[in-house]
Amino acid sequence: MSTPVPSFESLDKIYDPTAVPKQEKRYKKLIAEFEKVYQRKPEFVVRSPGRVNLIGEHIDYCGFGVLPMAIERDVIIVGSTIDEDTKVRLANINDKKYPAREFDYEGKDKVVTIDATKLEWSNYFKCGYKGMLEKFRLDKPKGLFLMVDGTVPAGGGLSSSAAFVCASALAVVTANKLSISKTELTEIAIVAERNVGVNSGGMDQSASVLSEKDFALHVEFVPKLHTAPVPLPVTSPKLAFVIANTLVTADKFVTAPRNYNLRVVETHMAALFLAKVLNLPPVDTLKEVYDLYYQDSSLNEVERFSDLLAKAEQHYPKDNTEGNGFTLEEVSKMLDIPVKELQARYMTRFPVETDYFRLLQRTKHVLSEASRVIEFRKTCENSKDDSTLKALGNLMNASQESCDKMFMCSCPEINNVCEIARKHGSFGSRLSGAGWGGSTVHLTTEDNVPKLIEVLKNEFYRKTYPNITEEELDDAIIATKPCSGAAIYTGF
């Protein structure tokens, strides 16, 4: 897995051919803006894409595999270097929303200060910068002049933050002429993004860096990061994906204590509980429970998930809170771990806010969703006829149901979009990303894409957002095919 990040002279190696003319204009505009602001020529251009997760939501940090694909929307960074200082000058083409920033290298041991208590766009660049320079420990990194353009909507569930962190890390590597593999870049970016206070699992960065054009990507994390390209079925008419952003902003930084970080904690607690009742050593993730318990089993993968789900139902104590879950005191008794130790272990570095921990519901979602990922990949690889679309769609719909009812990471707008889409030619519709807003993904056929987009505009967007502009509509709904992962562009 030592493949280097690719360099491409031509944009058609990165994007679908239909998107190249638009991207050429965008790249030229960004380079012209760079030259205008800094009065110098660029030396490098890097990009890293957002992603849409086809299936496998909130299970990456539990150790289970996921199945995303890179999309056209991405972050591009144009840059040049200077030897006279180590300052970073960071500008954005959207300077009204993202004002220019400047900071300096603080030495090998500190690199740069990141104040994770503030929602600040330059923090995401600092994450990539810090991660790379902590690895390479340079005495004097290059001073940088940088111009950023991002088309992945923030809070849209398409992983804008990971795209920015990965592009930033790649910019630092490229500027300082360092050598790094795609896998190393991914692993550093996964850890680096945690500097802004989000306990990221790794799917987003893997998809952003390791994806290949025209393939989805099966990403596994245990025992180590491993990816495999998954060919999407060839059907007649051809399959297509539509991504529809609900425009409900779900910023992980702001809502993490009640949503994202809480789910991470609940799944860790669930793993500890299952390990205890199944007489296994204490573990951190449900994947470890799965691996340990079935290490000598003759059951196949899907049968193991069904069996473990049944055992979870059997062993959890009665929920006395009408489905709300367990109090911290109840969890403490279930795990034989004092409350203070639980707080120190799970609620210190990443803040958590809740009255109840819904361990059984989270277990049900994680195990059933992990099973669906396996079934989705096998269905893609063994595709024989057009019934494949229906099979894949059913798995996506079951995933959405579980995200909504068991993991409680959907929202009314997501449910509404999915319902409308299914009535108008979507085989499968589900949220994609952390949830609580953001984007949805819909499996359909190429010939149905225009109709599906128009119906969603009329039935959801124009009704929910009466003042929405045509430009905002076009930005909210996109048809996409799988694109290349992170790359260095040399054709400028």
Residue, then its C-alpha position, 0 to 999 in steps of 0.5 A: m500500500s505504498t502507492p504515491v499520490p498521483s499527479f495528473e496533467s489532464l483534468d479528464k483523469i480526475y473528473d467525468p468528461t462532461a465536467v471537464p469544461k466547467q472545471e477548467k474554467r474554475y481552475k483558471k479562475l483560481i490561479a488568476e486570483f492567486e496571481k492577483v492577490y500574491q503577485r507571483k506565479p503558482e508552483f503547485v495545485v492540489r485537490s481532494p474531493g468530498r465523498v458520498n457514502l453509499i452505505g455504512e453510516h456511523i460504523d467506521y469508528c466502530g471498526f467496521g467497513v464502509l462503502p463510499m465513493a469520491i464525488e466531483r465536489d472538492v477542495i483545490i489549493v493553489g500555492s507557491t513557496i518562499d525560503e526567507d520565512t516560515k509564514v503561511r498566508l492563507a486566502n480563500i476565493n470566497d473571501k467574504k465568508y472565509p477571510a484571509r489568515e496568516f500564521d507562523y510555524e511554531g517549531k518541531d514540537k508544537v508546529v502550530t496552535i489550534d484553538a478547537t473552541k472556535l469555529e474557524w475555517s483556517n483550523y482545518f488547514k492547520c490540521g493538515y499542516k500540523g499532521m504533516l509537520e509532526k510526521f516530518r519534523l522539519d527544522k524550517p518548512k517552506g513559507l507558503f502562499l495559498m489560495v483555496d476554493g472549495t465546492v463541497p458544501a459545509g455541513g452538507g454531509l459530503s465531508s467538506s472538512a476531511a476534503f479540506v484537511c486532506a488537501s491541506a496535508l497534500a499541499v504541505v507535502t507538495a510544497n516541501k517536496l516530501s515523499i508520502s504514500k496515499t495510505e500514509l496521507t490518509e492515516i495522518a489526515i484521520v488523526a489530524e482532523r481530531n485537532v478540531g475536536v471531532n472524533s473522526g472514524g476515518m471513512d471520510q479521509s479514506a474516500s477523499v484520498l484513496s478513491e479511484k475514478d469509476f469505482a466505489l471504495h470498500v474501506e476497512f479499518v481493522p486490523k489496519l487500513h485497507t481499501a478495495p475498489v468496488p465496480l458498480p454494476v453495469t445495468s441497462p439503463k445505466l445506474a446513476f446517483v443523485i445527491a440532494n442536500t436538505l440544506v439543513t446544516a449539521d455542523k459536527f463541531v457545533t452539535a458533536p456533544r449531543n450527536y456525533n461524539l455521543r454516538v461514539v461514546e455509546t458504541h464504545m460502551a455497548a462494546l464493553f457491555l457485550a464483551k462483558v456478558l459474552n465473557l470476552p476481554p474488555v474491548d473498545t469497539l463492536k468489531e473487536v467483539y465480533d472478531l473475538y467471539y467468532q474467531d473459530s466460527s463456521l458461520n458466514e459473515v452475514e450469519r454472524f451479524s444476525d447471531l450477535l444481534a440476537k445475543a445483544e437482545q437477549h443480554y441487555p437489561k430491561d430498559n425502564t425509561e420507555g426506550n430512552g436508554f440507560t442513565l450513566e449510573e445504570v451504565s456504570k452498574m452494567l459495566d462495573i465501572p465507576v461513574k467517575e472513571l466513565q466520565a474520565r474515559y469517555m467525556t473529557r477530551f470530546p465533550v458529551e451532553t445527554d441524560y440517557f445512553r441508548l446502547l441497545q439501539r446503537t448496537k442494533h444499528v451498527l451490527s445490521e449496518a455492517s452486515r448491509v455493507i457486506e451484502f452491498r459489496k457482494t451484490c455489486e460484485n455478483s451482478k447478473d441482471d437488472s434486479t441488482l438495482k432493486a437489491l441495492g436499493n432495498l439495502m439503502n432503504a433499510s439503512q435509512e430506516s435504521c439510521d432514523k429509528m435506531f441511531m436517530c441521526s436522521c431528521p424530518e427533512i431527510n425523511n421527506v426527501c427520501e420518501i419523495a425520491r422513492k415515489h419517483g424512480s429512486f430504488g434506494s434513498r438514504l442519508s449520507g454523512a453524519g446525518w442530522g441534516g446534510s445530504t441524501v443519496h439516491l440510486t436511480t437510472e441515468d434516464n430518470v435523473p432529470k425527472l427525479i431532480e425536477v420532482l425534488k425541486n418542486e416537491f421539496y425545495r420550493k415548498t420547504y424554501p420558497n425563496i430559494t434561487e435557481e443557483e441555490l437549487d442547482d448547487a443543492i442537487i447534483a447527479t454524480k459518478p465516482c471520481s478520482g481521489a486526492a491528486i496533484y494537478t500539473g497541467f497549469 
